[in-house]
Amino acid sequence: MTDILTLIGRSQPLFTDDITSHEARLSDIVSQSRFLVLGGAGSIGQAVCKEIFRRQPKKLHVVDISENNLVELVRDIRSGLGYINGDFQTFALDIGSIEFDAFFANDGQYDYVLNLSALKHVRSEKDPYTLMRMIDVNILNTDKTIRLAIAKGCRKYFCVSTDKAANPVNMMGASKRIMELFLQHHSQQISISTARFANVAFSDGSLLHGFNQRLEKLQPIAAPNDIKRYFVTPKESGELCLMSCIFGDNGDIFFPKLSEELHLITFADIAVKYLQQRGYSAVLCDNEQQAREQVRTLSSENKWPCVFSTSDTTGEKDFEEFFTEDETLDMQRFAKLGIIKNAPQQHSDQLQYFVDSINAFKQARQWDKAALVRLFQQMLPQFGHKETGRYLDSKM
């Protein structure tokens, strides 16, 4: 924890005061409750599962499409936290599948359903097919699982959003904003809360996680030097989600308050600190080829080749924000957690049009990105999609 905090420019965890002051009630509620965590083997999902597990729930079922990540989750929990008297099980299932439907129909006895599944990468909009899967995972599976939770009489549904849903410029952020419209609609029938938060440091697939892979594989490090981002640790992501799930009122969106303790920092700055922690000094190279050619020689001298450049890829937001000027805030309830307040809203016609349009594309087995962007803009008139024609897969 200390090493990660240092890398992202902090010395203390964000939510210690809020967790400490609410721990008794938090632990009491968790210990008397039954939980289903969807997408529970991803980085945020694992963090949430551990926060729940350590508070001795009556039931914790975890569903994820990744069999390997579920195995690691169990090993991590058993090795670090041990055992509980409650029912702890994992299931390698696709949320969109018939098998998941049968699983939920056969049980479904949960107080809290937490959906942490997501396609989270901006790069997922590079082709229309992956983009359609993003729509399935981020929007349609959310709609589906809320309906299932309502039918089974679950007490609360939580779904993770993203800071990129506030004034989105990319399809990933816009998909999460549309997801939030579905949440507002269904909150007429079930209590729903969510969370928007910053990049999770060293989460699976993230650029920072890639730093570990590059060193392990003796490869140079590449990072943008002009983009500043806020970061939370994996544990902080789990705490934020659990606090929103347990204490969020219907319609609430939790987010970390911006303060002197939550610092903006560039990926390049983190790369330099990361290498220093591991005993290397960063050497700036002119291009990717030079960096690849020099990695063995430089690494033997406790140096590491780096390529730092300005960002020119599609969907890259110039700055991060957790809320918009039109949203109503509660900044008093918690010390380090802000809350966006939302009342249930009727979106039946708009949401049905979206679902019908997506189904029509699928039935025709033909769609392109431009058509999906237009549909998103119909749903979100202020959506300013930022298209450069260049994607992260074209860079090291």
N, C-alpha and C positions, 0 to 999 in steps of 0.2 A: 504493500500500500504506500509506504513512504516513498519508494522509488518512483511510482507512477505519479504521485502528487507532486514531487519535485519536477518531473518532466513537464507537467502541464502548468507549472508556475504557481503551485500552492503549497502550503505547509500543513493545512488542517482539512479534514473532511468537511463537507458542506452541511450535512443535516444532523450532526451530533446533538445539537440543542433540541431540535424538534423530536428526534427519536427518543432521547432521554426523558423529556418531559411527558411524552405520551406512551412510554414503553409499557407501563402497567396495564393500561386499557388495551393497547395493541396486542400484547401477549394474551390477555384474557379472551379477546374476541377470536384471535387465531386459534387458540387451544380448544375453542368450542365449535369450530367451523369446519366445513368440508370444501375443498378447493379442487378445481380443475384448471390446469395451466396448459394452454394451447401454444405451440411453438416454444415449449419450455426447455428445449435443449440448445437454443441459441445463446449468445452471450448475455443478453438482457434476461432471457427466460431462465437461464441457470442461476443468475443472481437473484431473481425473484423467488425461485424455488428454494434456494438456500435460506432466504430471509423467512419464508413461511415455515420451512422444516425446522429451523432452530427454535421456533416458538411452539412446537409440539401440536400440530393440527390433528383433528380427529381423522381427517382424510386428505390425502394429497395425491391426485392422479395427474400424470404429466404425459402429454401427447406431443409428438414431433415426428416429422417426416424422416429425420436423420437417425437411423439406427445407431450409428457409431457415436454420435454426440450424446444420445441417451445413455449409452454404456458408460461414457466418460462422466456424465452427470451422476450416475449411481455410484461409480467408483469414488468420485470426488466427495459426495455426501457421506458415504460409508467411511471413507478414510479421514474426513475432517470433522464430521458431526456425529457419526455413529448411527443410532437407531431411535425410533419413536414407537410408542404404543399404538399410534394411529395407523391407518391403512395407507401405505406408500407403494404406488405402482407406476410403472412407465409403459407406454404403448407406442409402438412405431407405426403411426398411421398418418395418412394424408387427410387433412381436415375436409377437403373437398370430395372425399371418396364415399362409396357406399359402405365400406367397412367402418368408417367413422360414424356414419349414420346409425348403423346397427349397434355399435358400441354405446353411443349416447342413448339410443332408445332402450337398451337393455339396462342401463344404469341411470345416468342423468340426475342423480340425487346429490346436488352440489348447492352450497350456499353462495359461493363465489366462482364465477367463470372469468378467467383472465386470459385475454388473447394477446400474446406477444409475437405471433407469427407475422412476418412482413418480408417483402422484397424491399430492401432499404437503400440500394445503391442507385445513384443518379444514372450510372452507366446502363442500367436495365432498360432505358428508353432508346437504346441505340438501334434496336430492330423492332418491328411491329409485333413479333411473336413473343418475345420476352416481355414486351410492354403489355400484351394481353394477359400474360400470366401474372404480371404485377397487379392488374385490375382484378383478376380472380382472387389473388391472395389478400391484397390490401383492402378491397372493397366487398366483393361478392361473398367471400368466405366469412367476413365479419357480419354481413347481413344474415347469412345462413345461420351462424352460430348464435347470434342474438335471438333469432326466431326459435331456435331449439331451446335456449335457456328460458325464454318466456313460456314455451309450451310445457316445460317441466317445473315451472314455478320457482326457478332459482331467485335468490334474493338480490344479487348484484352482478352486473357485467362490467368488466374493466377492459379497455383496449388501449394499447400504446399508440400514440401519434408521433409527431415530430415537429421540431421548430420550423422545419421547411414547409409546414402547412400554413404558416402565417405569411400572407402575401406570397404565394408560391411562384417560382420562376421555372421549375422543372416538373416533369410529369410525376415523379415520385412524390414530391411535396403536394402536388395537386390531387393525386390519388388519395393521400391521407386527409386532405381537406374535404374531398367528396365523402370519404369514410365518415368524417365528423358529421356531415349532414345526415347520413344514415343513423348515426348514434343519436343525434338530436330528435330525429323522427321516432325511433324506437323507445326513447326515454319517456314517452307517453305511457308505456306499458311495463317497463322495468327500470329500476334505478341503474344509471350508467355513469361512470366517470372515466376519465382518461388522463394522459400526461403528455406534455410536449417537453422535450429536453434536448440538450446539446449532444454532440458527438460523444460516444462512449469510448474512452481511451482503451486501445488494444482489444476492441471487440473483434470477433471473427470477421475476416474479410476487410477490415479497415486498413487504412494506409499505415497506421502505427503498428498494427498486427503484422503487416507486411515487412516492417523493419526486422522483426524477429526472423522471418523467413529468409530475408536477404542475407543476413549474417550467417544463418545456418547453412545456406546454399552457396556461400562465398560469392555473392553478387552485389553490385553497387546499389546504393540507396538513391531514390529519386523523390523529390517533394516540391510542391509549389512554395515560392517564397513571398507571395503577395497576398495570400488568403489567410485571414485570422479567424480562428474558431474558438468557441467555448468547449470545454471538455468536462465530463464527469467520469468518475471511476466506475467500474462494473458494480461494485457494492453500492455506490450511491444511486445507480440506476435502479437496482433492486429495491432500495429503501424508498425512492420516489414513487415507484409503481405501487408498492404495498401501502404506503401512506394514502395515496389517491384512492386505491381500491377500498380500503377500510374506512377512511375518514371523509372521503369525497361525497358531497351532496349530489343529488341527481343533476347531471349536466355539467358538473365541475370539470375543468381541465387544469391540472396542477402543472407548475413549471418552477425551475429554480430561479430565485430572485437574483438579478444582476447586482453585484456589489464588488467592493474591492477584493473580495475573497474568490470571485469567479473571474478569472483572467482570460482575456483574448490573447491567443498566441498563434504564431505561424507554424505550419508543419515543418518548415525548414529549421526553425529554432528548436523545435522538439527533436528533430533528427540530430542536430549538433549535441544537444544534451544527452540524448539516448546513447550516442556513440561514446561520449565522455564517460558515462556510467559504466560502459563495457570496456573501457581502457583504450579507446581509439580516438584519434583526432580526425575531424572531417577535412577532406581535401576536395575542393571544388574543381570539377572537371568542366571542360568546354562543351562536351557533348556526350551522348550515350555510348558511342563506340569507344571513345577514349576511356570512359569509366570502366567498361567491360574489360578492356585490354590491361588496365592497370590494377585490377582488384587483387590479384595474387601478390604482386610485388608490394603494393602499399600495405596490404594486411599483414605481411611479414614484418613491417616496420611500425606496427601499431597505428596505422593510418587507414582510413577507409574512403574510397572514392564516392563522391556525391554529385548528383546533377540537380541543381535548384533552378527553377524557371518560373516564369509568370504563367498563370492559368488562362487557357483559351478554349476550354471544353464546354460543351452544351450543358446548360442547366446549373452552372456554378453561380451561387448567390453571392453578391458582393459583401453582404453582411448578414449576421444572424439576428433573429428576433423571435421572441416567444409569444407575442401577442400583437394585435393591431390596434389602431387608435379607436376603432369602432367597438371593441370588446370591453365589457364591464369587468373590473378587477376587484378582488379582495386581497389586499396586501397586509392585512392586520392579523389574520387568524394564526399564522405560523411565522416563526422567526426567519426562516430561509426559504420558505415555499410560498410562491404566489399562486393565486387561483383566478382563473377566468370563469365567470358565472354565466351559465346558459340556461334558459328556460326551454322546456320541450317545445318543438316546433313541427308543424304539419308540413311534410314535403312529399306527400303521396304521389301527385302527378309528376313532379320533377324527377323523383327517384325511379318511378315506374318507367318513364321515358328513357332514362339512362339504362336500366336493365334490359328493356326491350331492344334498344339500339345495339347493345353489346351482344345480345342473343341473335340478332339479325346478322351481325358480322360473322358470328361463329357458325351459324347455319349455312351461310354462303361460302364458308371456308376461305374468305378473302377480305382483307382489310389492309390499310396502310397506316403509317404513323400520322400522316396529315389528317386523315378522317378521325382518328382518335383524339388528336389535338383539338380539332373543331368541336367534337362532342364535349371534351373537357371545358372548352371555352363557353359552350352553351350552359354548362352546369355552373361555371364560375366566370361570370362576365369580366371580372377584373384580372383574370389569369393572364399574366404577361410572360408567356413562354419564351425562354431565352435559347434560341437555336443558333449555334455557330457552325454546325456541320462537322465538328471535330469531337471525338469521344475519348474517354480515358483509355479504352483498349488500344488506341493508336499510340500510346505513350508507354515508356518504361515504368 
